[in-house]
């Protein structure tokens, strides 16, 4: 269910099938503002690392309204990093066709695209073409076996609902298995800063860069595998 936030952008609340009590995907202070703060800055960090000759993969955990996917295009365009693969995982499959409608018929969703154009100078048609070519939409991440990849660096945009709603994505065993598949130079960004996540990042060779949280939140997570 869409919910309006204070910066004029929409967030989502999970449907009743998740059994959550009115959890909202983004900060009430601004859904898109939070996404830019947490994930766009992380994407820029990822694409500006020293080694530009290694393959790049973006994994978006939680398609939602597609904010991180559009931000991926914007960062790729800014950093001239178009040789990238983009995977998006989403449990609520109804969100996939809705996202593609925004790509196929952007003129029918002017409010959606205006929230980006108010912040960034870009061509909407170029964004739609890029995303239609690059994105591979998948189901829930927990249903996939993620293999270790020694040829490509990955940035994980971990924008799943909290462990109250998607508990299986926040367990120690899942995080250890998932993070251990990352090559050196891979990056994880998320709004969360839980003790379990910090421990598993450290166990899997990640350095936490101690990023502050959005608005009044004390801390978020930006970590790179060394």
C-alpha positions in Angstrom: 0.0 0.0 0.0 1.5 3.4 -1.0 2.0 6.0 1.8 2.9 9.7 1.3 6.1 10.9 3.1 7.2 14.4 4.1 9.3 15.1 1.0 6.3 14.4 -1.2 7.5 11.0 -2.4 5.7 7.7 -1.7 6.7 4.8 0.5 5.1 1.4 0.9 3.6 -0.6 3.7 3.5 -4.4 3.3 0.2 -6.1 2.6 -1.5 -8.2 5.2 0.2 -11.4 3.9 3.4 -10.3 5.6 1.7 -10.1 9.0 3.4 -6.8 9.8 1.9 -4.0 11.9 2.0 -0.9 9.7 5.7 -1.0 9.0 6.7 1.5 6.4 9.5 0.7 3.9 11.2 4.2 4.2 11.5 7.0 6.6 8.4 9.1 7.1 10.7 12.1 6.7 11.1 11.3 3.0 11.2 8.1 1.1 13.2 9.3 -1.9 15.4 11.6 0.3 16.3 8.6 2.4 17.1 6.4 -0.7 19.3 9.1 -2.1 21.1 9.5 1.2 21.7 5.8 1.8 21.9 4.2 -1.6 22.9 6.9 -4.2 26.0 7.9 -2.2 26.9 4.2 -1.8 26.6 3.7 -5.6 28.9 6.6 -6.2 31.4 5.2 -3.7 31.2 1.8 -5.4 31.7 3.1 -9.0 34.5 5.4 -7.9 36.8 2.6 -6.4 40.3 2.4 -7.9 39.8 -0.8 -9.9 37.5 0.1 -12.8 38.4 -3.0 -14.9 36.5 -5.5 -12.8 32.9 -6.4 -13.7 30.2 -4.6 -11.7 26.9 -6.1 -10.4 24.2 -4.1 -8.6 21.8 -6.2 -6.4 18.8 -4.4 -5.2 17.1 -6.3 -2.4 13.6 -5.0 -2.4 12.4 -3.5 -5.7 9.6 -1.6 -4.0 8.8 1.5 -6.0 12.0 1.2 -8.0 13.8 4.1 -6.4 17.2 2.3 -6.1 16.9 1.1 -9.7 16.5 4.6 -11.0 19.3 5.8 -8.7 21.5 3.0 -10.2 20.9 4.5 -13.7 21.7 8.0 -12.4 24.9 6.9 -10.7 26.0 4.9 -13.8 25.3 7.9 -15.9 27.2 10.2 -13.6 30.2 7.9 -13.3 30.1 6.6 -16.9 29.8 3.1 -15.6 27.3 1.5 -18.1 28.9 -1.9 -18.2 26.9 -3.2 -15.3 24.5 -5.9 -14.5 21.4 -5.1 -12.4 19.4 -7.7 -10.4 16.3 -6.7 -8.3 14.7 -9.1 -5.8 11.1 -8.6 -4.7 8.7 -10.8 -2.7 5.5 -8.8 -3.7 5.4 -9.8 -7.4 2.7 -7.3 -8.2 5.3 -4.6 -7.9 7.2 -5.9 -11.0 4.6 -5.2 -13.7 3.9 -1.8 -12.1 7.6 -0.9 -12.3 7.7 -1.9 -16.0 4.7 0.2 -16.7 6.6 3.2 -15.5 9.4 2.3 -17.9 7.2 1.5 -20.9 4.9 4.5 -20.5 6.7 7.2 -18.5 4.4 9.9 -19.7 1.6 8.2 -17.8 3.5 8.6 -14.5 4.7 12.3 -14.5 4.6 12.6 -10.8 6.8 9.6 -10.3 9.5 10.8 -12.7 9.2 14.5 -11.6 10.4 13.6 -8.1 13.7 12.5 -9.7 13.9 15.3 -12.2 13.5 17.8 -9.4 16.8 16.5 -8.0 18.7 15.3 -11.0 19.3 16.6 -14.5 18.7 13.5 -16.8 16.7 12.3 -19.7 13.7 10.1 -18.6 13.7 8.2 -21.9 17.3 7.3 -21.4 16.7 6.1 -17.9 13.8 3.9 -19.1 15.8 2.4 -22.0 18.8 1.7 -19.7 16.6 0.0 -17.1 14.6 -2.1 -19.6 17.9 -3.3 -21.0 19.8 -4.0 -17.8 17.3 -5.0 -15.1 16.6 -8.6 -14.3 13.6 -8.9 -11.9 13.6 -11.8 -9.6 11.4 -13.1 -6.8 12.3 -13.2 -3.1 16.0 -13.3 -2.5 15.7 -16.1 0.1 14.5 -18.4 -2.8 17.8 -18.1 -4.7 21.1 -19.7 -4.1 23.6 -16.9 -4.5 26.9 -18.3 -5.8 30.3 -16.9 -5.0 31.5 -14.6 -7.7 35.3 -14.0 -8.0 35.0 -12.1 -11.3 32.7 -9.3 -10.4 32.4 -6.8 -7.6 28.9 -6.4 -6.2 27.0 -3.6 -4.5 24.1 -4.9 -2.4 21.4 -2.3 -1.9 19.8 -4.0 1.1 16.4 -2.3 1.2 14.3 -5.1 2.6 11.7 -4.6 5.3 13.0 -5.0 8.8 13.4 -8.4 10.6 9.9 -7.9 12.0 8.5 -8.3 8.5 11.1 -10.3 6.6 12.8 -12.1 9.4 14.4 -14.7 7.0 16.6 -12.0 5.4 18.1 -10.8 8.7 19.1 -14.1 10.4 22.8 -14.7 11.2 22.9 -17.8 9.0 21.4 -16.1 5.9 23.6 -13.0 6.2 26.7 -15.1 6.6 25.9 -17.2 3.6 25.0 -14.2 1.5 27.9 -11.9 2.4 30.5 -14.7 2.1 29.8 -14.9 -1.6 31.1 -11.3 -2.2 34.4 -10.6 -3.9 36.9 -8.1 -2.5 35.8 -4.5 -3.3 32.1 -5.4 -3.0 29.9 -3.0 -1.0 26.8 -3.3 1.1 24.5 -0.4 1.9 21.4 -0.4 4.0 19.3 1.8 6.3 19.8 -0.7 9.1 22.6 -1.0 11.6 21.8 -4.0 13.7 24.2 -5.9 15.9 23.7 -9.1 13.9 24.4 -7.3 10.6 27.6 -5.7 12.0 28.9 -9.0 13.3 28.3 -10.9 10.0 29.9 -8.1 8.0 33.0 -8.3 10.2 33.0 -12.1 10.0 32.9 -12.0 6.2 35.7 -9.5 5.8 33.8 -6.2 5.5 34.9 -2.9 6.9 32.1 -0.8 8.3 32.6 2.8 7.1 30.4 4.2 10.0 27.9 6.1 7.9 25.4 8.2 9.8 21.7 7.5 9.6 19.0 9.5 7.8 17.5 12.5 9.6 17.2 11.6 13.3 18.4 8.0 13.0 21.9 7.6 14.5 23.4 5.2 12.1 23.0 3.4 8.8 25.4 0.9 7.2 28.0 1.3 4.4 30.6 -1.4 4.3 33.2 -2.6 1.8 34.8 -6.0 1.6 38.6 -5.8 2.0 
